[in-house]
């Protein structure tokens, strides 16, 4: 991922992320857009037929502007 220009990454975990994984993702935000998501977020979104594109855009916004690759979003999508 680091060797490709303009690449973005979305990592989905069924068991959450460790502190070191989140910290490394935060450091990587200096060079790439990295978004971390939990499977339960995505499942809840799909169960209520939410807008996946809007959910992803908001997660990218948090990663880029607030330097938070793991932003657990509510049910607004």
C-alpha positions as CSV (number, residue, x, y, z in Angstrom):
1,X,0.0,0.0,0.0
2,X,2.8,2.4,0.8
3,X,4.4,2.0,-2.6
4,X,1.4,3.0,-4.7
5,X,0.6,6.7,-5.2
6,X,-2.9,8.0,-4.4
7,X,-4.0,4.7,-2.8
8,X,-6.6,4.7,0.0
9,X,-7.3,1.8,2.3
10,X,-10.4,0.6,4.2
11,X,-9.8,-2.1,6.8
12,X,-12.8,-3.8,8.3
13,X,-12.4,-5.9,11.5
14,X,-14.8,-8.3,13.1
15,X,-12.9,-8.2,16.4
16,X,-11.9,-4.6,16.7
17,X,-8.5,-3.0,16.4
18,X,-5.6,-3.0,18.9
19,X,-4.1,0.3,20.2
20,X,-0.9,-0.2,18.2
21,X,-2.9,-0.8,15.0
22,X,-4.8,2.4,15.5
23,X,-1.6,4.3,16.3
24,X,0.1,3.0,13.1
25,X,-2.9,4.0,11.1
26,X,-2.8,7.5,12.5
27,X,0.9,7.8,11.6
28,X,0.1,6.5,8.1
29,X,-2.5,9.3,7.6
30,X,0.4,11.6,6.9
31,X,0.9,9.8,3.6
32,X,-2.3,8.0,2.8
33,X,-6.0,7.9,3.7
34,X,-6.6,4.9,5.9
35,X,-10.0,4.2,7.3
36,X,-10.7,1.6,10.0
37,X,-14.2,0.2,10.4
38,X,-15.8,-2.4,12.6
39,X,-17.9,-5.2,11.1
40,X,-20.8,-4.4,13.4
41,X,-21.0,-0.8,12.1
42,X,-21.3,-2.1,8.6
43,X,-23.8,-4.9,9.5
44,X,-26.0,-2.4,11.4
45,X,-25.9,0.0,8.4
46,X,-26.9,-2.8,5.9
47,X,-29.6,-4.1,8.2
48,X,-31.5,-0.8,8.1
49,X,-30.6,-0.3,4.4
50,X,-28.5,2.7,5.2
51,X,-26.4,4.7,2.7
52,X,-23.1,2.9,2.5
53,X,-21.5,5.6,0.3
54,X,-22.5,8.4,2.8
55,X,-21.1,6.2,5.7
56,X,-17.8,5.8,3.9
57,X,-17.5,9.5,2.9
58,X,-18.0,10.4,6.6
59,X,-15.4,8.0,7.7
60,X,-13.0,9.4,5.2
61,X,-13.8,12.9,6.3
62,X,-12.9,11.9,9.9
63,X,-9.7,10.3,8.8
64,X,-8.6,13.3,6.7
65,X,-9.7,16.3,8.7
66,X,-9.7,15.0,12.3
67,X,-6.8,12.5,11.9
68,X,-9.0,9.7,13.3
69,X,-8.8,6.5,11.2
70,X,-11.3,4.8,13.5
71,X,-14.4,6.9,14.0
72,X,-17.3,4.8,15.1
73,X,-20.3,6.5,13.6
74,X,-23.9,6.5,14.9
75,X,-27.0,5.6,13.0
76,X,-27.3,8.7,10.9
77,X,-26.7,6.9,7.6
